[in-house]
Amino acid sequence: MFSRVLTGSILAVAIVASTLFLPSLLFSILITCIVVIATLEWCNLVTGLDQLSWKLGFIFVVGLGVPVQILLPEILPWVLGIALIWWTYNSIKVIRSMKQSKADGWKAKKLHGALIILPAAGAITGLHAIAPSGPWLVLSCLLIVWTTDT
């Protein structure tokens, strides 16, 4: 238990410091590293994605998505718009399944990973770079997630 608290505390300090003090370009590189790790974890959830070449290709494509969104900020609204449509569709699907006696099973798919990970990473890096107060806005978002997740 103590080691988890210690690890969590060290990571929290590192995340707060990197969010507040890293320039947006370095922050986006850090987020890209996190995205690659998240995509690797997602690949472990996807059934039927056992081939190493598929995993590496998917990790490469999703990992490349954050730098592309930073280099071409005009595509970020499109990425976020597509994510909004996807989340709305899934919300409706969940609400409709509550009326059924048996809910449809949900399986992790490659496309789901791209629609979850890429927009989130793009939004957080875009928010960080949007204004001088961007790092504080990112930190506010992180604090909201951390407090509701605890």
C-alpha positions as CSV (number, residue, x, y, z in Angstrom):
1,M,0.0,0.0,0.0
2,F,2.8,2.4,0.9
3,S,4.6,1.8,-2.3
4,R,1.5,2.6,-4.4
5,V,1.0,5.9,-2.5
6,L,4.7,6.8,-2.9
7,T,4.6,5.9,-6.6
8,G,1.4,7.9,-7.1
9,S,2.8,10.9,-5.3
10,I,6.0,10.9,-7.3
11,L,4.1,10.6,-10.6
12,A,1.7,13.4,-9.6
13,V,4.5,15.8,-8.8
14,A,6.2,14.8,-12.2
15,I,3.0,15.3,-14.1
16,V,2.2,18.7,-12.4
17,A,5.7,19.9,-13.0
18,S,5.8,18.8,-16.6
19,T,2.3,20.3,-17.3
20,L,3.2,23.7,-15.8
21,F,6.8,24.1,-16.8
22,L,7.4,22.3,-20.1
23,P,6.9,24.3,-23.3
24,S,4.0,23.1,-25.4
25,L,6.3,21.3,-27.9
26,L,8.1,19.2,-25.2
27,F,4.7,18.6,-23.5
28,S,3.3,17.2,-26.7
29,I,6.4,14.9,-27.0
30,L,5.7,13.7,-23.5
31,I,2.0,13.1,-24.4
32,T,3.1,11.3,-27.5
33,C,5.1,8.9,-25.4
34,I,2.1,8.4,-23.1
35,V,-0.1,7.8,-26.2
36,V,2.3,5.1,-27.4
37,I,2.1,3.3,-24.1
38,A,-1.7,3.7,-24.0
39,T,-1.9,2.3,-27.5
40,L,0.2,-0.7,-26.6
41,E,-2.2,-1.4,-23.7
42,W,-5.1,-1.0,-26.1
43,C,-3.6,-3.6,-28.4
44,N,-3.5,-6.0,-25.5
45,L,-7.3,-5.5,-25.1
46,V,-8.1,-6.0,-28.8
47,T,-9.0,-9.6,-29.6
48,G,-7.6,-11.0,-32.8
49,L,-4.7,-8.5,-32.8
50,D,-2.0,-11.0,-32.0
51,Q,0.4,-10.3,-34.9
52,L,3.3,-8.1,-33.9
53,S,3.2,-6.3,-37.2
54,W,-0.4,-5.2,-36.7
55,K,0.4,-4.0,-33.2
56,L,3.5,-2.1,-34.2
57,G,1.7,-0.5,-37.2
58,F,-1.3,0.6,-35.1
59,I,1.0,2.0,-32.4
60,F,2.9,3.9,-35.1
61,V,-0.2,5.3,-36.7
62,V,-1.8,6.4,-33.4
63,G,1.6,7.6,-32.0
64,L,2.1,9.7,-35.1
65,G,-1.3,11.3,-34.6
66,V,-0.3,13.7,-31.8
67,P,2.6,15.3,-33.6
68,V,0.5,15.6,-36.8
69,Q,-2.2,17.4,-34.7
70,I,0.4,19.7,-33.3
71,L,2.0,20.5,-36.7
72,L,-1.4,20.9,-38.3
73,P,-3.6,22.5,-35.7
74,E,-6.4,23.2,-38.2
75,I,-7.3,19.4,-38.2
76,L,-7.8,19.4,-34.4
77,P,-11.4,20.6,-34.6
78,W,-12.2,17.8,-37.1
79,V,-10.6,15.2,-34.9
80,L,-12.6,16.4,-31.9
81,G,-15.8,16.7,-34.0
82,I,-15.4,13.1,-35.1
83,A,-14.8,12.0,-31.5
84,L,-17.9,14.0,-30.3
85,I,-20.0,12.2,-32.9
86,W,-18.5,8.8,-31.9
87,W,-19.1,9.4,-28.1
88,T,-22.7,10.6,-28.8
89,Y,-23.4,7.5,-30.8
90,N,-22.0,5.3,-28.0
91,S,-24.0,7.2,-25.4
92,I,-27.2,6.6,-27.3
93,K,-26.3,3.0,-27.7
94,V,-25.7,2.6,-23.9
95,I,-29.0,4.4,-23.1
96,R,-30.9,2.2,-25.6
97,S,-29.3,-1.0,-24.2
98,M,-30.6,-0.1,-20.7
99,K,-34.1,-0.8,-22.0
100,Q,-33.2,-4.3,-23.2
101,S,-33.0,-7.3,-20.9
102,K,-29.5,-8.1,-22.1
103,A,-27.0,-5.5,-23.2
104,D,-24.8,-6.0,-26.2
105,G,-21.3,-7.0,-25.4
106,W,-18.6,-4.5,-26.1
107,K,-15.4,-5.5,-27.7
108,A,-12.3,-3.4,-27.9
109,K,-11.4,-2.7,-31.6
110,K,-8.6,-0.9,-33.2
111,L,-10.9,1.9,-34.4
112,H,-12.2,2.4,-30.9
113,G,-8.7,3.0,-29.6
114,A,-8.0,5.6,-32.3
115,L,-11.3,7.3,-31.5
116,I,-10.5,7.4,-27.8
117,I,-6.8,8.0,-27.5
118,L,-6.1,10.4,-30.4
119,P,-8.8,13.0,-29.7
120,A,-7.9,13.0,-26.0
121,A,-4.2,13.5,-26.7
122,G,-5.0,16.1,-29.3
123,A,-7.3,18.0,-27.0
124,I,-4.8,18.0,-24.1
125,T,-1.9,19.2,-26.2
126,G,-4.1,21.7,-28.0
127,L,-5.4,23.1,-24.7
128,H,-1.8,23.3,-23.4
129,A,-0.7,25.4,-26.4
130,I,-3.8,27.5,-26.8
131,A,-2.9,30.4,-24.5
132,P,-0.5,31.4,-21.7
133,S,-3.1,30.0,-19.3
134,G,-3.2,26.7,-21.3
135,P,-1.0,24.7,-18.8
136,W,-3.2,25.8,-15.9
137,L,-6.3,24.7,-17.9
138,V,-4.7,21.3,-18.5
139,L,-3.9,21.0,-14.8
140,S,-7.5,21.9,-13.9
141,C,-8.7,19.1,-16.2
142,L,-6.3,16.6,-14.7
143,L,-7.3,17.6,-11.2
144,I,-11.0,17.1,-12.1
145,V,-10.2,13.6,-13.4
146,W,-8.0,12.7,-10.4
147,T,-10.6,13.8,-7.8
148,T,-13.5,12.1,-9.5
149,D,-11.4,8.9,-10.0
150,T,-10.3,8.6,-6.4
